[in-house]
Amino acid sequence: MRVKKITLCLAIALAGNCSSLAFADSITEALVKGKTKVNVNLRYESVDQDNALKDSDALTVRTRLTYATGSVDGFSALAEFEDSRTVLGVDDYNNTVGKNTDYSVIADPETTELDQLLLQYKQKSFLLKMGRQVITMDNHRFVGHVGWRQDRQTFDGVTLAYQPIENLNLQYGYITKRNRIFAEAKDIDSNDHLINAAYKTSAGTITAYGYILEVDNSTDNGLDTFGLRFNGATEFGKQKIKYNLEYAQQDADSLTTSYSADYISAEISTAFSGVGVKVGYELLGSDDGMYGFATPLATLHKFNGWSDQFLATPKEGLADLYASVGGKLAGGKWALIYHKFDADEASLTVDDLGSEINALYTKSFTKNYSAGIKFASYSAGDVGAGKVDTDKIWLWTNVKF
């Protein structure tokens, strides 16, 4: 009987050791079979503004190194480092962190950062991510990575994605820190909740969302936004037409103030003989000329003109009527965009917020190499708006492998 007990104990111990060894082997295999990516972006940017600031020039290179493990029972991990440096001494610009403040701003400070570090669990229709990560929702209007800048935006927190039934996608995120584009010195501790639910129908996708934001700085503050978005496509004869409609309402509260503003977006696009045409209207509303609708987590460069005049919405609000055309040329892609800006709640000195022309050409030479040129020219409106004529030019090349 004693021999049987000893034999059983040995068997259990051996099974446990074998299980541990098998698990260790799985982890080793996941690490060995992990994938490494490198992305290098070399860019020249110039800014010419009609004010007392000196014209800016910046030649910067951003290097991003990413390593993702394989999966073990649904678990995997990802680590990513990002470094941005000036090149060849071309650094006559205000980098937003205290250098050359008498020059115009180019928001690409020199920095080396841990861009992402996360643990992920994925099973069928469920995905969980914990740690520092890229978070984007819908078209980046409310939550984005600001990937245009050399130091892109990431967030510390937890995100969940779940598809309980076909065509229904649910997302939730809790953010404790906003790692912004201005290097670590300007990152913001937060207490943010992101809720997004999208349902795909035969006519298009309906999305409902709520973004409840709070800066964690021991003061009373809150920025709560709730909205609906509908985007889809239809055919009119042989013509395919895409459309987007969106509405949101925002409440901004502090200890002494409380404001409310609306957001409206409408866009329609189609193509003729390979040339895409788009017309749209976006309204970031105002509360009686005292507060403008805000989207602090957005990829702001994507909206309201590439010269970045309206990264912060004027207190009078912003109405942006825009049109664009684009297509293919010489193996690359081109686009021309026009914006007309006006105040939502005009004052005695602020009504016309100016206009802007954007132009872009990009080309991929192989799957690993690409380049582009981009131009933005802003013409100021009313003097009371505090804006000046601004021209910006970008030239870049990108390598990834």
PLY file of the C-alpha trace (Angstrom):
ply
format ascii 1.0
element vertex 401
property float x
property float y
property float z
element edge 400
property int vertex1
property int vertex2
end_header
0.00 0.00 0.00
2.87 2.34 0.90
4.55 1.57 -2.44
1.33 2.46 -4.30
1.09 5.82 -2.49
4.72 6.63 -3.27
4.21 5.64 -6.89
1.07 7.84 -7.11
2.90 10.81 -5.57
5.78 10.39 -7.99
3.35 10.21 -10.89
1.61 13.42 -9.79
4.92 15.17 -9.28
6.20 14.05 -12.66
2.95 15.14 -14.31
3.27 18.52 -12.64
6.87 18.85 -13.73
5.99 17.81 -17.27
3.16 20.31 -17.32
5.49 23.04 -16.08
8.11 22.06 -18.63
5.51 22.06 -21.40
4.31 25.51 -20.37
7.88 26.77 -20.21
8.49 25.34 -23.68
5.36 27.14 -24.95
6.60 30.46 -23.57
10.05 29.88 -25.07
8.48 29.08 -28.43
6.28 32.20 -28.25
9.35 34.33 -27.57
11.44 32.71 -30.29
8.65 33.01 -32.86
7.92 36.62 -31.96
8.03 39.25 -34.68
10.20 42.36 -34.77
9.38 45.45 -36.84
11.38 48.59 -37.53
9.89 51.83 -38.89
12.09 54.83 -39.74
10.58 58.16 -40.78
12.84 60.99 -42.02
11.00 64.30 -42.43
11.71 67.91 -43.25
9.17 70.50 -42.12
9.10 74.27 -42.59
6.73 76.88 -41.13
6.33 80.46 -42.35
3.93 82.65 -40.35
3.01 86.29 -40.88
3.94 87.39 -37.36
6.97 88.25 -35.25
8.08 84.63 -34.86
11.04 83.44 -36.92
10.43 80.96 -39.73
11.08 77.39 -38.62
12.96 74.50 -40.22
13.24 70.99 -38.82
14.85 67.83 -40.15
13.96 64.97 -37.84
14.18 61.20 -37.91
11.86 58.97 -35.92
12.84 55.34 -35.29
10.29 52.90 -33.93
11.23 49.37 -32.86
8.40 46.92 -32.12
8.55 43.36 -30.79
5.43 41.17 -30.49
5.57 37.69 -28.98
3.68 34.68 -30.25
0.56 33.50 -28.42
0.35 31.07 -25.49
-3.20 29.98 -24.62
-4.48 33.30 -25.96
-1.88 35.43 -24.14
0.74 37.53 -25.90
2.82 40.63 -25.22
4.13 43.61 -27.15
6.93 46.08 -26.46
7.72 49.15 -28.54
10.33 51.89 -28.28
10.33 55.19 -30.14
13.15 57.68 -30.65
13.02 61.08 -32.38
16.14 63.14 -33.19
17.08 66.19 -35.22
19.44 65.55 -38.14
22.37 67.50 -39.61
21.79 70.42 -37.25
18.54 71.48 -38.93
16.74 72.41 -35.71
15.64 76.04 -35.94
12.17 75.54 -34.48
10.10 75.73 -31.30
9.82 72.09 -30.25
7.08 72.85 -27.62
9.32 71.89 -24.67
11.32 75.09 -24.21
13.69 75.25 -27.18
13.81 78.24 -29.59
10.62 79.85 -28.32
11.15 82.80 -30.70
10.52 80.44 -33.64
7.25 79.01 -34.96
6.13 75.69 -33.48
6.98 72.31 -35.01
5.69 69.77 -32.50
8.48 67.20 -32.81
10.65 67.33 -29.67
13.70 65.11 -29.34
12.73 62.18 -27.14
13.26 58.49 -26.45
10.20 56.77 -25.03
8.56 53.49 -24.26
5.76 53.84 -26.80
3.89 50.63 -25.98
4.20 47.86 -23.41
1.17 45.62 -23.07
-0.14 42.20 -22.24
-2.93 40.91 -24.49
-5.48 38.12 -24.14
-7.51 37.06 -27.17
-10.12 34.35 -27.50
-12.59 34.15 -30.37
-14.74 37.29 -30.08
-13.02 38.73 -26.99
-9.89 40.89 -26.75
-8.27 42.36 -23.62
-5.24 44.66 -23.59
-3.53 45.88 -20.43
-0.72 48.44 -20.33
0.60 51.22 -22.55
-1.05 50.99 -25.95
-2.33 52.67 -29.09
-6.08 53.32 -28.88
-8.19 54.52 -31.82
-11.94 54.67 -32.26
-13.94 55.28 -35.44
-12.34 57.99 -37.59
-10.00 59.32 -34.85
-12.20 62.41 -34.29
-12.53 61.67 -30.58
-9.82 59.07 -29.86
-6.70 58.69 -32.00
-2.93 58.14 -32.07
-1.84 61.40 -33.78
0.37 59.24 -35.98
1.36 62.19 -38.17
3.71 63.57 -35.50
7.04 61.86 -34.87
6.15 61.12 -31.23
2.72 59.59 -31.58
0.09 59.46 -28.85
-0.50 56.35 -26.75
-2.40 55.68 -23.52
-1.85 53.78 -20.27
-4.86 51.70 -19.32
-7.08 48.75 -20.11
-9.19 48.14 -23.22
-11.81 45.50 -23.95
-13.33 44.54 -27.30
-16.19 42.06 -27.53
-18.47 40.83 -30.30
-21.43 39.18 -28.57
-23.35 38.63 -31.82
-22.62 39.00 -35.50
-22.30 42.63 -36.67
-22.24 44.06 -33.12
-18.89 45.29 -31.77
-18.50 46.64 -28.24
-15.45 48.53 -26.94
-14.52 49.89 -23.54
-11.37 51.62 -22.42
-10.15 52.99 -19.11
-7.21 55.41 -19.36
-4.99 56.47 -16.47
-2.45 58.44 -18.52
-2.39 60.28 -21.84
1.06 59.95 -23.37
0.88 62.89 -25.74
3.00 64.02 -28.68
5.16 66.49 -26.70
7.51 63.99 -24.99
7.05 62.73 -21.44
7.19 66.15 -19.75
3.73 67.03 -21.05
1.98 63.69 -20.51
-1.25 63.95 -18.51
-2.58 61.74 -15.71
-6.25 61.07 -16.30
-9.37 59.19 -15.31
-10.99 58.55 -18.70
-13.72 56.12 -19.71
-14.27 55.29 -23.40
-17.46 53.48 -24.49
-18.17 52.61 -28.11
-20.80 50.29 -29.62
-21.12 49.74 -33.39
-23.79 47.74 -35.23
-23.49 46.99 -38.92
-26.71 47.01 -40.97
-27.37 46.60 -44.69
-27.56 50.41 -45.03
-24.45 51.21 -42.99
-22.89 51.13 -39.54
-24.56 52.81 -36.57
-22.21 53.76 -33.74
-23.14 55.04 -30.29
-20.43 56.35 -28.00
-19.72 58.01 -24.71
-16.36 59.52 -23.79
-16.17 60.55 -20.13
-12.87 62.38 -19.60
-11.23 63.81 -16.51
-7.74 65.21 -15.94
-6.40 63.71 -12.70
-4.97 66.89 -11.16
-6.90 67.21 -7.85
-9.32 69.76 -9.30
-12.97 69.51 -10.26
-13.14 68.99 -14.01
-15.01 66.85 -16.48
-15.57 66.59 -20.22
-18.44 64.26 -21.09
-19.36 63.60 -24.73
-22.17 61.37 -25.99
-23.01 60.89 -29.64
-24.25 58.86 -32.62
-22.48 58.21 -35.91
-23.83 56.65 -39.11
-21.64 55.80 -42.08
-22.35 53.70 -45.12
-22.57 53.53 -48.89
-25.21 53.19 -51.59
-25.41 53.05 -55.38
-27.18 55.60 -57.54
-27.30 53.89 -60.90
-23.69 52.83 -61.44
-22.40 55.55 -59.15
-21.23 54.45 -55.69
-21.80 57.10 -53.02
-20.37 57.03 -49.49
-21.83 59.06 -46.64
-21.25 59.92 -42.98
-23.56 61.63 -40.49
-22.71 62.33 -36.86
-24.06 64.24 -33.88
-22.67 64.61 -30.36
-23.42 66.67 -27.27
-20.74 67.73 -24.80
-20.78 69.00 -21.22
-17.67 70.63 -19.76
-17.72 71.19 -16.00
-15.41 72.61 -13.38
-15.85 73.95 -9.87
-16.94 77.39 -11.12
-18.18 76.88 -14.70
-20.44 74.62 -16.72
-20.70 74.67 -20.51
-22.57 72.68 -23.15
-21.87 72.47 -26.89
-22.94 70.40 -29.90
-21.00 68.60 -32.63
-22.34 67.95 -36.15
-20.61 66.28 -39.07
-21.93 65.43 -42.54
-19.91 64.13 -45.46
-20.61 62.65 -48.90
-18.14 61.31 -51.44
-17.99 59.55 -54.80
-15.63 59.09 -57.75
-15.69 60.02 -61.43
-13.26 58.39 -63.87
-10.86 57.52 -61.08
-11.00 60.94 -59.42
-12.51 61.01 -55.92
-14.70 63.93 -54.90
-15.73 64.72 -51.33
-17.82 67.47 -49.74
-18.33 67.86 -46.01
-19.37 70.08 -43.15
-18.18 69.89 -39.56
-19.44 72.01 -36.69
-17.70 72.21 -33.34
-20.33 74.25 -31.57
-20.11 77.06 -29.04
-21.93 77.84 -25.82
-22.94 81.48 -26.37
-19.45 82.41 -27.54
-17.88 81.36 -24.22
-16.78 77.76 -24.92
-15.88 75.68 -27.98
-16.50 71.93 -28.39
-13.26 70.07 -27.50
-11.71 66.74 -28.57
-8.49 66.44 -26.52
-7.79 62.76 -27.38
-8.27 63.15 -31.14
-5.86 62.91 -34.05
-6.38 66.63 -34.49
-4.07 67.08 -37.48
-6.49 65.03 -39.56
-9.27 67.60 -39.17
-9.80 71.31 -39.93
-6.74 71.81 -42.12
-3.15 70.58 -41.97
-1.74 73.93 -40.85
-3.10 73.05 -37.38
-4.71 76.42 -36.71
-7.61 74.89 -34.78
-6.05 72.27 -32.52
-8.02 74.08 -29.83
-11.53 75.11 -30.83
-12.13 78.87 -30.50
-14.61 79.83 -27.79
-16.85 81.10 -30.62
-16.92 77.56 -32.05
-15.82 76.43 -35.51
-17.80 75.69 -38.68
-15.67 73.98 -41.33
-17.08 73.65 -44.87
-14.65 71.63 -47.00
-14.26 69.95 -50.37
-11.57 67.70 -51.79
-10.52 65.93 -54.97
-7.93 63.19 -55.31
-6.73 60.31 -57.42
-3.73 58.43 -58.77
-0.82 59.92 -60.70
2.50 58.43 -61.82
2.14 55.46 -59.51
1.31 57.61 -56.52
-1.69 59.35 -54.93
-2.59 63.04 -54.93
-5.18 65.16 -53.14
-6.32 68.80 -53.04
-8.51 70.09 -50.20
-10.18 73.44 -49.53
-11.55 74.59 -46.15
-13.71 77.61 -45.32
-13.83 78.40 -41.61
-16.44 80.46 -39.76
-17.47 80.99 -36.15
-20.50 79.15 -34.82
-21.41 82.00 -32.44
-20.09 85.18 -34.06
-18.98 88.11 -31.91
-18.32 91.73 -32.81
-14.71 90.90 -33.70
-14.82 87.20 -34.65
-16.94 85.77 -37.47
-14.73 84.91 -40.45
-12.07 82.43 -39.28
-10.26 82.24 -42.62
-9.69 79.57 -45.23
-7.06 76.98 -46.11
-5.71 75.06 -49.10
-4.03 71.66 -48.65
-2.13 69.59 -51.21
-0.58 66.14 -50.96
1.32 63.64 -53.10
2.55 60.26 -51.80
4.18 57.30 -53.48
5.21 53.80 -52.41
8.22 52.39 -54.23
8.04 48.91 -52.74
6.16 47.51 -49.75
9.03 48.82 -47.60
9.74 52.30 -49.00
7.53 55.34 -49.45
7.84 59.12 -49.74
5.63 62.18 -49.86
5.27 65.92 -50.10
2.58 67.95 -48.37
1.60 71.63 -48.34
-0.77 73.74 -46.25
-1.58 77.42 -46.77
-3.87 79.17 -44.29
-5.32 82.62 -44.99
-6.42 84.41 -41.84
-9.88 85.96 -41.40
-10.94 88.52 -38.81
-8.11 90.08 -36.83
-9.98 89.37 -33.60
-9.60 85.63 -34.16
-5.90 85.92 -33.36
-4.78 83.96 -36.44
-2.17 84.90 -39.06
-1.39 83.75 -42.60
0.59 80.49 -42.35
2.38 78.28 -44.87
3.76 74.82 -44.05
5.69 72.34 -46.20
6.64 68.72 -45.44
8.95 66.34 -47.31
9.48 62.82 -46.01
10.58 59.31 -46.71
9.64 56.21 -44.74
11.28 52.79 -44.45
9.68 49.83 -42.71
10.70 46.20 -42.40
0 1
1 2
2 3
3 4
4 5
5 6
6 7
7 8
8 9
9 10
10 11
11 12
12 13
13 14
14 15
15 16
16 17
17 18
18 19
19 20
20 21
21 22
22 23
23 24
24 25
25 26
26 27
27 28
28 29
29 30
30 31
31 32
32 33
33 34
34 35
35 36
36 37
37 38
38 39
39 40
40 41
41 42
42 43
43 44
44 45
45 46
46 47
47 48
48 49
49 50
50 51
51 52
52 53
53 54
54 55
55 56
56 57
57 58
58 59
59 60
60 61
61 62
62 63
63 64
64 65
65 66
66 67
67 68
68 69
69 70
70 71
71 72
72 73
73 74
74 75
75 76
76 77
77 78
78 79
79 80
80 81
81 82
82 83
83 84
84 85
85 86
86 87
87 88
88 89
89 90
90 91
91 92
92 93
93 94
94 95
95 96
96 97
97 98
98 99
99 100
100 101
101 102
102 103
103 104
104 105
105 106
106 107
107 108
108 109
109 110
110 111
111 112
112 113
113 114
114 115
115 116
116 117
117 118
118 119
119 120
120 121
121 122
122 123
123 124
124 125
125 126
126 127
127 128
128 129
129 130
130 131
131 132
132 133
133 134
134 135
135 136
136 137
137 138
138 139
139 140
140 141
141 142
142 143
143 144
144 145
145 146
146 147
147 148
148 149
149 150
150 151
151 152
152 153
153 154
154 155
155 156
156 157
157 158
158 159
159 160
160 161
161 162
162 163
163 164
164 165
165 166
166 167
167 168
168 169
169 170
170 171
171 172
172 173
173 174
174 175
175 176
176 177
177 178
178 179
179 180
180 181
181 182
182 183
183 184
184 185
185 186
186 187
187 188
188 189
189 190
190 191
191 192
192 193
193 194
194 195
195 196
196 197
197 198
198 199
199 200
200 201
201 202
202 203
203 204
204 205
205 206
206 207
207 208
208 209
209 210
210 211
211 212
212 213
213 214
214 215
215 216
216 217
217 218
218 219
219 220
220 221
221 222
222 223
223 224
224 225
225 226
226 227
227 228
228 229
229 230
230 231
231 232
232 233
233 234
234 235
235 236
236 237
237 238
238 239
239 240
240 241
241 242
242 243
243 244
244 245
245 246
246 247
247 248
248 249
249 250
250 251
251 252
252 253
253 254
254 255
255 256
256 257
257 258
258 259
259 260
260 261
261 262
262 263
263 264
264 265
265 266
266 267
267 268
268 269
269 270
270 271
271 272
272 273
273 274
274 275
275 276
276 277
277 278
278 279
279 280
280 281
281 282
282 283
283 284
284 285
285 286
286 287
287 288
288 289
289 290
290 291
291 292
292 293
293 294
294 295
295 296
296 297
297 298
298 299
299 300
300 301
301 302
302 303
303 304
304 305
305 306
306 307
307 308
308 309
309 310
310 311
311 312
312 313
313 314
314 315
315 316
316 317
317 318
318 319
319 320
320 321
321 322
322 323
323 324
324 325
325 326
326 327
327 328
328 329
329 330
330 331
331 332
332 333
333 334
334 335
335 336
336 337
337 338
338 339
339 340
340 341
341 342
342 343
343 344
344 345
345 346
346 347
347 348
348 349
349 350
350 351
351 352
352 353
353 354
354 355
355 356
356 357
357 358
358 359
359 360
360 361
361 362
362 363
363 364
364 365
365 366
366 367
367 368
368 369
369 370
370 371
371 372
372 373
373 374
374 375
375 376
376 377
377 378
378 379
379 380
380 381
381 382
382 383
383 384
384 385
385 386
386 387
387 388
388 389
389 390
390 391
391 392
392 393
393 394
394 395
395 396
396 397
397 398
398 399
399 400
